Amino acid sequence: MLLFMRFKRAAIFLWVILLLGAGVRAYRVGEEGIWLDEGVSIARAGSPVSRIVSGRDPDPSPPLYYLLLHFWIKVFGDSELSIRIPSVIFGVLAVFAIYRAGGVFFDRRTGLTAALFLALAAFPVYFSREARMYPLLLLLSLVSYYFLGKMLRGGGPVAAAGYICATAGALYTHNLGISTVLAQNIFILCVLRKKDIPIRRWYTLQGLLLILYLPALATLLRQLTVIGKSFWSPPPSALDPVRTIVSYAGSLPAAAGLVALAAFAFFPRQPIEEGADRGASARGNVLLVSWLLTPILLPFLASLISTPIYISRITIAAAPALYLLAARGAVRIPGKGRRAVLTGLTGLLLVLPLREFYRPLRTEPWREVVRMVEAEAKPGDGVLVSPPWYQRFCFEYYRTRDDITVRGISDEVFYPGGVPRLIAAAEGYPRTWIVYFQERDLTPLLEENFSGRFQPEASRVKEYHNFQAGRRMGIRVYLLSGGRD
């Protein structure tokens, strides 16, 4: 009877956590316009299946997420709300998956606490509110770890099949899905014992994963070739991994709370209630440390050795390890009241940064910019959008008028050597609009080279708060009048 009551209480807590996670992810999720990466998702998902699978332009990433979005759009359309709903679903399922993973590696209480942290933490919430592959990568990575735990507990063919499907899915969702496989192999090499997973069986599974991944290797090599030539990410600094861990919490105070709780996971076991934390051991710490550090250090070291590619969002598979470490530390704190207070305070610190997500103009305001230009443009006007990929993936998504000409134009034309090309591009239109997505103000350049045509009073900046950059940015709009027919 007591066991049943505990299970019923855990089920109620889990449903509350899932509803919280769904609420913070779904609330006003369709109100903001799309930004560049979401425009890329729509463009690739709108391509034929053969092109999606090929991994060609516009995004040579693995195809699984785009295939799912492709068929979703066919049924539900490509509105802002529709394209983000799959990410909300993946994000909520990830909350359930971390509960199960925490339970299989440690205990139910650890799983519930980790689920609470994942449900409320700014980093996974943010990416569960946009049309990108990151919440799917997070979900599949968690499911992969769950089935790894089942195999360690003696699971048979079903656990092995689940592990293969989830891990292969992660590999076909993002190239950094390979960090999950690497982290798991580091863990297995450190702690594998005969009674866990026979070494031959483990590497048979790894060989099967390699065979399944072979079709994607050509795409991966093509992407590495493209990235090797140039990539927009700046060289990483030594503090970037630390900043990434802070970003998992959404703020420095919230990160301090998670890290403080995580420290208890490494303390000698405290005498807590019977049945709690039965999986606590050095093996659990090895698992979580490998899980946390590998997805962070792999792209960080690659960026130091070769082309910089390090950005926090590609490490999302590491975030659950921090929440699990904090949860494991929380359940080791002696005293129910003390545990509840510290866990609740950490949860509150995680919630506070979420306020930023529900303010207007949190993403690139392309919808507002296109509506403004179309409302003021006259038939025959020209619109030059720079950099050009914003014209293709954002401006065209919102464009409704076909009596104006819209072109993408390189940022190079706004520097001295490229001004003649800018002048040539602006000729031939009664009026020319310049939509510029860079921080530099073009007013001095336009005043110098378009005297009499540049209308400063028509210039404006549509600002927004860039969550990932942590600062305000904007899209600049300029107007040139009196071009030649």
C-alpha positions in Angstrom: 0.0 0.0 0.0 2.8 2.4 0.9 4.6 1.6 -2.3 1.4 2.3 -4.3 0.9 5.6 -2.5 4.5 6.6 -3.3 4.0 5.7 -7.0 0.7 7.6 -7.1 2.4 10.7 -5.6 5.3 10.5 -8.1 2.8 10.2 -11.0 1.0 13.3 -9.8 4.3 15.2 -9.5 5.3 14.1 -12.9 2.0 15.3 -14.5 2.4 18.6 -12.8 6.0 19.0 -14.1 4.9 18.0 -17.6 2.1 20.5 -17.6 4.5 23.2 -16.4 7.0 22.3 -19.1 4.2 22.3 -21.8 2.9 25.6 -20.5 6.2 27.6 -20.6 6.9 26.1 -24.1 3.5 26.6 -25.7 2.5 30.0 -24.2 2.4 32.6 -27.1 4.7 30.4 -29.1 3.2 31.5 -32.5 3.2 35.2 -31.8 6.8 36.0 -32.8 7.9 36.1 -36.5 10.4 33.7 -37.9 14.1 34.3 -37.8 16.8 33.2 -40.2 17.4 29.7 -39.0 13.7 29.0 -38.9 13.4 30.3 -42.5 16.1 27.8 -43.4 14.1 25.0 -41.7 11.0 26.0 -43.7 12.9 26.1 -47.0 14.6 22.7 -46.5 11.4 21.1 -45.2 9.6 22.5 -48.2 12.0 20.8 -50.6 11.3 17.4 -52.2 12.2 14.4 -50.0 15.0 13.4 -52.3 16.6 16.8 -51.9 16.2 16.8 -48.1 17.8 13.4 -47.9 20.7 14.5 -50.1 21.8 17.1 -47.5 22.3 19.8 -50.1 21.6 23.5 -49.9 20.1 25.3 -48.0 21.3 23.3 -44.9 23.6 20.3 -45.4 22.7 19.0 -41.9 21.3 15.4 -41.4 17.8 15.0 -42.6 15.6 13.5 -39.8 14.2 16.7 -38.4 13.5 18.2 -41.8 11.8 15.1 -43.0 9.5 15.2 -40.0 8.8 18.9 -40.5 8.2 18.3 -44.3 5.3 15.9 -43.6 4.1 18.1 -40.7 3.9 21.1 -43.0 2.0 19.1 -45.6 -0.8 18.5 -43.0 -0.7 21.6 -40.8 0.8 24.3 -43.0 3.9 26.5 -42.4 2.5 29.3 -40.2 4.7 30.5 -37.3 2.6 28.5 -34.8 2.5 25.3 -36.9 6.2 25.0 -37.6 7.0 25.4 -33.9 4.5 22.9 -32.5 6.8 19.9 -33.2 9.6 21.5 -31.2 7.1 22.1 -28.3 6.2 18.4 -28.4 9.8 17.2 -28.5 10.6 19.5 -25.6 7.8 18.1 -23.4 8.7 14.6 -24.3 12.3 15.3 -23.3 11.0 16.3 -19.8 9.4 12.8 -19.6 12.6 11.2 -21.0 14.9 12.7 -18.4 12.5 11.5 -15.7 12.8 7.9 -17.1 16.6 8.2 -17.6 17.1 9.5 -14.1 15.0 6.7 -12.8 16.9 4.0 -14.6 20.3 5.2 -13.7 19.5 6.5 -10.2 16.0 6.6 -8.7 12.5 8.1 -9.2 13.1 11.1 -7.0 16.3 12.0 -9.0 14.3 11.7 -12.2 11.5 13.9 -11.0 13.8 16.6 -9.8 15.8 16.6 -13.0 12.5 16.7 -14.9 11.6 19.8 -13.0 14.9 21.5 -13.8 14.6 20.6 -17.5 11.0 21.7 -17.7 11.8 25.2 -16.4 15.4 25.9 -17.5 15.7 28.7 -20.1 18.0 26.9 -22.5 15.8 23.9 -23.4 12.7 26.1 -23.2 14.1 28.6 -25.6 14.9 26.0 -28.3 11.6 24.2 -27.7 9.9 27.4 -29.0 11.6 27.6 -32.4 11.5 25.5 -35.5 14.9 23.9 -35.3 16.3 20.4 -34.7 17.7 21.0 -31.2 14.8 19.8 -29.1 14.6 16.6 -31.2 18.4 16.1 -30.7 17.9 16.6 -26.9 15.0 14.1 -26.8 16.7 11.4 -28.8 19.9 11.8 -26.8 18.0 11.3 -23.6 16.1 8.3 -25.0 19.5 6.8 -26.1 20.8 7.2 -22.5 17.6 5.7 -21.1 18.0 2.5 -23.1 21.7 2.4 -22.3 20.6 2.4 -18.6 18.2 -0.4 -19.4 20.9 -2.5 -21.0 23.1 -1.9 -17.9 20.3 -3.3 -15.8 20.1 -6.5 -17.9 17.7 -5.4 -20.6 17.5 -7.7 -23.6 16.8 -7.2 -27.3 14.1 -4.6 -26.8 16.5 -2.3 -24.9 19.2 -2.9 -27.5 16.8 -2.1 -30.3 15.6 1.0 -28.5 19.1 2.1 -28.0 20.0 1.6 -31.7 16.9 3.5 -32.9 17.3 6.5 -30.6 21.1 6.8 -31.1 20.8 6.5 -34.9 18.1 9.1 -34.7 20.3 11.5 -32.9 23.1 11.0 -35.5 20.6 11.7 -38.3 19.3 14.8 -36.5 22.5 16.8 -36.0 26.2 16.1 -36.7 27.0 16.7 -33.0 24.8 13.7 -32.2 28.1 11.9 -32.5 29.0 13.4 -29.1 26.4 11.3 -27.5 28.0 8.1 -28.9 31.5 9.3 -27.9 30.4 10.2 -24.3 28.7 6.8 -23.9 31.8 4.9 -25.1 34.0 6.9 -22.7 31.7 5.9 -19.9 31.6 2.2 -20.9 35.4 2.1 -21.2 35.8 3.5 -17.7 33.3 1.4 -15.9 32.4 -1.7 -18.0 32.2 -4.9 -16.1 31.3 -8.3 -17.3 28.0 -8.3 -15.4 27.0 -5.0 -17.1 27.2 -5.3 -20.9 29.5 -7.9 -22.4 32.2 -6.1 -24.3 31.5 -8.0 -27.5 27.8 -7.2 -27.4 28.5 -3.5 -26.8 30.8 -3.1 -29.8 28.5 -5.1 -31.9 25.9 -2.4 -31.2 28.5 0.3 -32.0 29.4 -1.5 -35.3 25.7 -1.6 -36.2 25.4 2.1 -35.5 28.4 2.7 -37.8 26.7 0.8 -40.6 23.5 2.7 -40.2 25.4 6.0 -40.2 27.4 5.2 -43.4 24.8 6.8 -45.7 25.2 10.1 -43.9 29.0 10.2 -44.0 29.1 11.7 -47.4 26.8 14.5 -46.3 29.0 15.0 -43.2 32.2 15.2 -45.3 30.5 17.7 -47.6 29.5 19.9 -44.7 32.9 19.7 -43.2 34.3 20.9 -46.5 32.0 23.8 -46.6 32.7 24.8 -43.0 36.4 24.3 -43.5 36.3 27.1 -46.1 34.5 29.6 -43.8 32.1 29.7 -41.0 30.4 32.7 -39.2 31.3 31.6 -35.6 34.1 33.6 -34.0 37.1 31.8 -32.5 36.2 30.4 -29.0 37.6 31.8 -25.8 38.7 29.7 -22.8 35.5 30.9 -21.0 33.1 29.8 -23.7 32.5 26.3 -22.1 31.7 28.0 -18.8 29.4 30.5 -20.5 27.7 27.5 -22.1 27.0 25.8 -18.7 25.7 29.2 -17.4 23.4 29.4 -20.5 21.9 26.0 -19.6 20.4 27.7 -16.6 19.5 31.0 -18.2 21.3 33.2 -15.7 24.3 33.3 -13.4 22.3 32.9 -10.2 20.3 30.0 -11.6 23.6 28.3 -12.8 25.1 28.9 -9.3 22.1 27.1 -7.8 22.4 24.1 -10.1 26.2 23.9 -9.6 25.8 24.2 -5.8 23.3 21.3 -5.8 25.5 19.3 -8.2 28.4 19.5 -5.7 26.4 17.3 -3.3 26.5 14.5 -5.9 30.2 14.2 -5.2 30.0 14.2 -1.4 30.0 11.0 0.5 26.6 9.5 0.7 24.3 11.0 3.3 22.0 8.8 5.4 18.7 9.7 3.6 15.4 8.0 3.4 15.2 4.3 2.6 14.9 3.7 -1.1 16.3 7.0 -2.2 19.2 7.2 -4.6 19.9 3.5 -4.7 21.9 4.0 -7.9 24.4 6.4 -6.3 28.0 5.3 -7.0 31.1 6.5 -8.6 29.8 5.1 -11.9 26.9 7.5 -11.8 29.3 10.4 -11.5 31.5 9.1 -14.4 28.4 8.8 -16.5 27.2 12.4 -15.9 30.6 14.0 -16.1 31.2 12.3 -19.5 27.7 13.2 -20.6 28.2 16.9 -19.6 31.7 17.5 -20.9 32.0 15.5 -24.2 29.4 17.5 -26.2 31.0 20.7 -25.0 34.6 19.8 -25.4 34.3 18.1 -28.8 33.3 21.2 -30.8 35.4 23.4 -28.6 38.6 21.5 -29.3 37.6 21.2 -33.0 37.3 25.0 -33.1 40.8 25.4 -31.6 42.3 23.0 -34.1 40.4 23.9 -37.2 37.6 26.3 -38.3 35.7 27.8 -35.3 32.3 26.1 -35.0 31.6 26.5 -31.3 28.2 27.8 -30.4 26.3 26.8 -27.3 23.2 25.5 -29.0 25.0 22.6 -30.7 25.9 21.3 -27.2 22.3 20.9 -26.1 22.7 17.1 -25.6 25.0 18.0 -22.6 22.4 20.1 -20.7 20.5 17.1 -19.2 23.7 15.9 -17.4 23.8 19.2 -15.5 20.2 18.9 -14.5 20.7 15.3 -13.4 23.8 16.2 -11.4 21.9 18.9 -9.7 19.0 16.6 -9.1 21.3 13.8 -7.8 22.9 16.3 -5.4 19.5 17.6 -4.3 18.2 14.2 -3.2 21.4 13.6 -1.2 20.8 16.6 1.0 19.7 15.3 4.4 16.3 16.5 5.7 13.1 16.7 3.7 12.5 20.4 4.5 16.1 21.4 3.5 15.9 19.4 0.2 12.5 21.0 -0.6 13.6 24.5 0.1 16.9 24.3 -1.9 15.2 22.5 -4.8 12.3 25.0 -4.8 14.7 28.0 -4.7 16.7 26.6 -7.6 13.5 26.1 -9.6 12.5 29.7 -8.9 15.9 30.9 -10.1 15.4 28.9 -13.3 11.9 30.4 -13.9 12.9 34.1 -13.6 14.8 34.3 -17.0 11.7 32.9 -18.8 10.1 36.4 -18.6 12.3 37.5 -21.5 10.6 34.9 -23.8 7.2 36.4 -23.7 8.1 40.0 -24.5 7.5 41.3 -28.0 10.3 41.4 -30.6 12.3 38.6 -29.0 13.4 37.3 -32.5 14.5 39.0 -35.7 11.5 41.2 -36.6 11.3 40.3 -40.3 7.5 40.1 -40.2 7.3 43.7 -39.0 10.0 45.0 -41.4 8.4 43.4 -44.5 5.0 44.7 -43.5 6.4 48.2 -43.0 8.2 48.2 -46.4 5.2 46.8 -48.3 2.9 49.3 -46.6 5.1 52.3 -47.8 6.5 51.0 -51.1 5.1 52.1 -54.4 4.6 49.9 -57.4 7.9 49.5 -59.2 10.1 50.1 -56.2 13.2 48.0 -55.6 14.2 46.4 -52.3 17.8 45.4 -51.7 18.2 43.0 -48.7 21.6 42.3 -47.2 23.0 39.8 -46.4 21.3 38.0 -49.3 20.2 34.9 -47.4 17.8 37.0 -45.3 16.0 37.9 -48.6 15.7 34.2 -49.5 14.7 32.7 -46.1 12.9 35.6 -44.3 11.8 38.4 -46.6 10.2 36.0 -49.1 8.4 34.1 -46.4 6.4 37.3 -45.5 6.3 39.0 -48.8 2.8 39.5 -50.3 3.3 42.0 -53.0 4.5 41.2 -56.5 4.6 44.7 -57.9 8.0 45.5 -56.2 11.3 43.9 -57.0 13.2 42.2 -54.1 16.8 41.2 -54.5 19.5 39.9 -52.1 22.7 41.8 -52.1 26.1 41.1 -50.6 27.3 43.1 -47.6 30.5 43.9 -49.6 28.7 46.6 -51.6 28.5 48.7 -48.4 32.2 49.2 -48.2 34.3 51.5 -50.4 35.4 48.9 -53.0 31.8 47.8 -53.5 30.0 51.1 -53.7 29.9 51.2 -57.6 28.0 47.9 -57.4 25.6 49.4 -54.9 25.0 52.4 -57.2 24.4 50.1 -60.1 22.0 48.0 -58.1 20.0 51.0 -57.0 19.6 52.4 -60.5 16.5 51.7 -62.6 13.9 51.9 -59.8 11.8 55.0 -59.0 12.8 54.4 -55.4 15.1 51.9 -53.7 14.7 50.4 -50.2 17.8 49.0 -48.5 17.1 46.5 -45.7 20.3 45.9 -43.8 20.8 43.3 -41.1 24.1 44.4 -39.7 24.9 46.6 -36.7 26.8 49.2 -38.8 24.8 52.4 -39.6 24.9 53.1 -43.4 23.8 56.8 -43.1 27.4 58.3 -43.7 28.0 56.0 -46.7 24.6 56.8 -48.2 24.8 60.5 -47.6 28.2 60.6 -49.3 27.3 58.5 -52.4 23.6 59.2 -52.9 23.4 63.0 -52.3 19.9 64.2 -53.0 18.5 60.6 -53.2 19.0 59.5 -49.6 16.1 60.3 -47.4 17.3 60.3 -43.8 13.8 61.0 -42.4 12.7 57.6 -43.9 15.5 55.7 -42.1 14.6 53.6 -39.1 15.8 50.7 -37.0 13.5 47.8 -35.9 15.1 46.6 -32.7 14.7 43.4 -30.8 16.4 41.5 -28.0 18.6 38.7 -29.2 18.5 36.0 -26.5 21.5 34.1 -27.7 23.7 37.1 -28.1 22.3 38.5 -24.8 21.9 42.1 -26.2 19.7 44.4 -28.3 20.1 44.2 -32.1 18.2 45.6 -35.0 17.3 45.6 -38.7 18.0 48.9 -40.5 15.8 50.3 -43.3 16.9 53.1 -45.6 15.2 54.8 -48.6 16.7 56.2 -51.8 14.5 58.2 -54.1 14.8 59.5 -57.7 16.4 56.6 -59.5 16.6 56.5 -63.3 13.9 54.7 -65.4 
